[in-house]
Amino acid sequence: MADTGSGIAPELIEKIFQPFFTTKEPGKGTGLGLATVRGIMKNHGGFVEVQSQPGQGTRFRICLPAAERQLSQTTLTKAAELPAGNGELVLVVDDEEAIQHIVRATLENFGYRVISACNGVEALSVYKQNSDQIKAVILDSMMPFMDGPATLRALREIAPGLKIVGVSGLSADDGDSTGAGGVQAFLTKPYTAQELLFKLHAVLQNQ
């Protein structure tokens, strides 16, 4: 992924993957996007490379192992224990494009289909167009235009029984409430691929 923006100053490169580090104004970002990406990538045996020059944009390269010639019994056992989907369509709502890509890759590798939205307004539009197919929503809490709590309320008006997994850099106690009118499960950034798969699986199985 690459952009043509203002780039990242050399003294900030080493800090961008640290949880809660951000150069955005208060209320505009949590500083957890790249930390979450790095956590998920590390969990899959991959890594993220970044190249940036001030005034010349930034390029991120996501690297995942294509295959392993030999897998230990422990690795095979862990992979077998991870719950997989059965073609369910999941809507991923997050304003961080990198997180969208990583979550999509993780879910698709484990049998899910994925559709994405970058904010609440887009999420509502996407859901209305695919309401007969979407089985669950993974919903970030801090987004521009329409944040997670507002999106949650709007989705509940449209589909009271929709399965929703809330995501936030805050603890579950400080984020969207679970239960009736809230989310069915909660993920705190940065989360691992295992946490994502287990929470989504549990929500979908809880009829």
N, C-alpha and C positions, 0 to 999 in steps of 0.2 A: 504494500500500500504506500502511496506517495502523495504529497501535496506540493503546492507552489507557494506556501505561506511565508511567514517571516522567519521560519527556522527556529532552532533552539540554541541558545548561547552555550559555548563549550563548558562553562562552569556548572550548567544545569543538567547536562547529559547524564551524569552519574546519579542524579537524584530523581529522575522522572519515574522510576519504577518503585520508589519508596511509597508505602501506604500513606495517604493523606497529604502528600506533597503536591501542591498545585500553585500555579501562577495566576489563576483566575481570581476575579473579585469574589468576596464573600457571598455565598448563596448561588454562585454560578458553577460550582464544581466541588466534588469531594476529594479529588486526588486519588481515587481508588480504581479508576479505569485500567490503567496500565499495570497496576499491582495485581489486579484480578487476572488480566491476560497472562502475565508472567507466571502466576500461580497455576493456572490451568495448563499452560504450555509445559511447565516443569513437571506437572503431574503426568503428562503424556510422553515424557522423555525428550521434549523439544526445547527450543529456546527462541528468543526474539533478538534480532539485530537492529540497531538504529544508526542511520547516517543523516547528519544534518549540518548545514552551514547557514549562519545568519544571513537572511535575505534571499536564500536560495531554496527554501523548503526543506521538508523532512521525508525520509523514506524508512519505513519499517519492513523488515523481512521476517516472516514467521516460518520457522523451520521445524518440521516434524519428521520423525523417522519413518521412512517409506515401508520398511520391513525389517525384521530381524531374522537372521538365518537360524539362530538357535535361541530358544526361550527356556528359561529355567522353569522347573515345576511350580515354583512359587509365583512366578509371573503369570503362568497359565491359569493357576488357581484363582489369583486375584481378578484376572480378566473375566473368568467364568462366573465369578461371584457378582459382578456388576450387573444390575438389572437393565434389560434392553426393552425397547419399545416394539410395537407391532404395526408400524406404519402410521401411527397417530400424528395428526398435524398440530404443531405447537407454534403459537405466536410469541416471538421474542421481542420485547419492547425495551430498548436501551438507546440512549443518545450517543454512546460510545461505539463507533463503527467497529473498532478492533474487537470489542467484547461480542458484538453481534456475530462477527466472523468465527470467533473461537467457539462460542456456544453452539452456533450452527454446525460447525465441524464435529464437535463432540456429540451432539444429539443425532446427527445423520449417521455417524459411525456406529451408533447403537440402535439403529432401527427406526428412528423418528423422521418425520418430514418437518421442515421448518419454514416459516414465513416471518419476516421481520418488519419492524416499524421503529422509527427513531424518536418519536414523541407520542404523547397521548392523543393528540388530534389525528395523527396518521394511524395510530393503533385502532381507534374507533372506526375509521373508514375501512381499514383492512379487515377488521372483525366483521363488520356489516356485510362486506362482500364475500366473506368465507365462513359465515356463522354456522352453516350446516356441516362444515368439516372440522373446524378448530375444536380440539378437545381440551386444550389447556393454554394458559398464558403465563409467561415468565415476565414479570413487570418490575422494572426499576422504579425507585421512588423519587429520584431527583432528575428531572428532565426539563428542558425549556418548553415554553408555550402552554403545556398542560402537564403537571407533575403526576407522580404515581398515585397519591391519594385521590386526586380529582378524576383521574382515569379509572381508578378502581370503582368509584361511585357511579360513574357513567356506564361502565361495563355491567355493574350489578343491576342497573335499571333496565338494560337491554336483555341481559341473561343472568338472572339471579342464581342459577345453579352452576355457572361456569367455574371450572377449576382454575385457580390462580395461585401462583407461587410468587410471593413478594421478594424483592431484592433491595438491599440498602447497605450503605456503609455504617449505618447505626445499628444498634442491637435491636432484636425483635421487640423488646419492650418499648423502644422509642419510635419504632416504625409503624407500619400498618398493623392493626390488630388482627389476630387470627380468629376464626370462627364465623358465625353468621354475620353476613354483611362485610366481612373482611377477607383475608387471604386464608387458604387452607394450609399453607406452609411458608416458611421464611428462610431466605439465604442471606447471610451477612458477607459482604465483600471484605477481603478477597476470599472466594470459595474455591473448592477443588472440583474436579470433574466427578469424583465419587459422590460428593455432597449434592451436586446438581442432579445426577442420575437417580440417586436414592430418593431425594425429595420429590422429584417429578413422578417417579414410579409410584411412590406412596400416595400421592395426590390422585393420580389416575385410577389407582386400584380402590380408593375409598369412594365407593358409589353412594 
